[in-house]
Amino acid sequence: ANPATGKLTMSDQVTTNADSGDQITWVIGTTKVTAITSIVNKNDPGSKDVFEKGKEPSKLTSSTSWQGTINPAMQPGDKEDYSIFWSDGSTGWYGQANGPYQFDPTIKINPKSPG
């Protein structure tokens, strides 16, 4: 989380560029984010489900990290708009947990390298 705003930030900002077949890992760094609670496709117009069936984003066992694999059949320019839901462990009135909070990044498939 950005210490100034408390909002989730990603190392590659808002858009992750990936190749078909790439494995994507979301790792919680030293931040106020205590957990990712889900990663889901937003089903926006023009957005595809770029993840391979059976290898959609999921939490790794005994970890706070999540991982998914890009479908090898994805074509250059294909993209997925998705949502990361996360919590920061804070509580509000009557000890109720705050959040989950939502962050909406994009994964875009890179052009194929010549050759």
Sequence and secondary structure as in RCSB ss.txt:
>XXXX:A:sequence
ANPATGKLTMSDQVTTNADSGDQITWVIGTTKVTAITSIVNKNDPGSKDVFEKGKEPSKLTSSTSWQGTINPAMQ
PGDKEDYSIFWSDGSTGWYGQANGPYQFDPTIKINPKSPG
>XXXX:A:secstr
  TTT     TTTTEEEE TT EEEE   SSS  EEEEEEE   TT    B TT SSEE TTSS EEEEB TT  
TT EEEEEEEEE S B GGG B   EEE  EEEE      
